[in-house]
Amino acid sequence: MDSPQPIRVAQWGQFLATRASGRAARAHVLAEAPDGLCVLDFSGVEAVTVAFADELVANLAAAGRPVLITGAYGDVWHAIERAVTRRTGLAEVTVRG
């Protein structure tokens, strides 16, 4: 089985905000990777709001999709972590540097 191709989150910008933008990114991710593991590469993303992270990452995980986060450090990782931990019963979200 082939490993899923990472989806570069920076294609939506270096500074990611708003629920609407997060929903649009999630729709793109679901079109690119309709089944199985979602690998989201945050390399090149300078900042992300909790609202964007909630719509993209936490909603994928809440829908039962396993999510692997790469390239997220500092404030970007903290926003993702905050969005994910606000929800209960999430599928696993894995972090790899």
C-alpha positions as CSV (number, residue, x, y, z in Angstrom):
1,M,0.0,0.0,0.0
2,D,1.4,3.4,-1.0
3,S,1.8,6.1,1.6
4,P,-0.6,9.1,1.1
5,Q,0.9,12.2,-0.4
6,P,1.1,15.1,2.0
7,I,-1.2,18.0,1.3
8,R,0.7,21.3,1.6
9,V,-1.5,23.6,3.8
10,A,0.7,26.6,2.8
11,Q,-1.0,26.5,-0.6
12,W,-3.8,28.5,1.1
13,G,-1.3,31.0,2.5
14,Q,1.2,31.7,5.2
15,F,-1.4,33.2,7.6
16,L,-4.5,31.1,7.8
17,A,-7.7,32.4,9.4
18,T,-11.4,32.2,9.4
19,R,-13.8,29.3,9.5
20,A,-14.8,29.8,5.9
21,S,-11.2,29.4,4.8
22,G,-10.8,26.3,6.9
23,R,-14.0,24.8,5.4
24,A,-12.7,25.4,1.9
25,A,-9.4,23.8,2.7
26,R,-11.2,20.8,4.2
27,A,-13.3,20.4,1.1
28,H,-10.1,20.4,-1.0
29,V,-8.4,17.8,1.3
30,L,-11.5,15.6,1.1
31,A,-11.4,15.8,-2.7
32,E,-7.6,15.0,-2.8
33,A,-7.7,12.3,-0.1
34,P,-11.3,11.0,0.1
35,D,-10.4,7.9,2.2
36,G,-7.9,6.9,4.8
37,L,-5.1,8.9,6.4
38,C,-4.9,12.6,5.8
39,V,-1.3,13.9,5.9
40,L,-1.3,17.7,6.4
41,D,2.0,19.4,5.9
42,F,2.1,22.8,7.7
43,S,5.6,23.7,6.5
44,G,5.7,27.3,5.4
45,V,2.6,28.3,7.5
46,E,3.6,31.2,9.8
47,A,0.3,31.4,11.7
48,V,-3.1,29.7,11.9
49,T,-6.1,30.6,14.0
50,V,-7.9,28.2,16.2
51,A,-11.0,28.7,14.0
52,F,-9.2,27.6,10.8
53,A,-7.6,24.7,12.6
54,D,-10.9,23.6,14.0
55,E,-12.6,23.6,10.6
56,L,-9.7,21.8,8.9
57,V,-8.0,19.5,11.4
58,A,-10.5,18.9,14.2
59,N,-13.5,18.4,11.9
60,L,-11.5,15.8,9.8
61,A,-10.6,14.0,13.0
62,A,-14.2,14.3,14.4
63,A,-15.5,12.6,11.2
64,G,-13.3,9.6,12.0
65,R,-10.4,10.4,9.6
66,P,-6.9,9.7,10.9
67,V,-4.8,12.8,10.6
68,L,-1.0,13.1,10.5
69,I,0.3,16.6,11.0
70,T,3.8,17.5,9.8
71,G,5.8,20.7,9.8
72,A,3.7,22.4,12.5
73,Y,5.8,24.2,15.2
74,G,5.3,26.8,17.9
75,D,2.2,28.9,17.6
76,V,0.9,26.9,14.6
77,W,1.0,23.7,16.6
78,H,-0.5,25.3,19.6
79,A,-3.5,26.5,17.6
80,I,-4.0,23.0,16.1
81,E,-3.7,21.4,19.5
82,R,-6.2,23.8,21.0
83,A,-8.7,23.2,18.3
84,V,-8.4,19.4,18.5
85,T,-8.6,19.3,22.3
86,R,-11.8,21.3,22.4
87,R,-13.6,18.4,20.8
88,T,-14.3,15.1,22.5
89,G,-14.2,11.6,21.0
90,L,-11.7,12.5,18.3
91,A,-9.9,10.1,16.1
92,E,-6.2,10.1,16.6
93,V,-4.2,13.1,15.4
94,T,-0.5,12.3,15.1
95,V,2.3,14.8,14.9
96,R,5.6,14.2,13.1
97,G,8.2,17.0,12.9
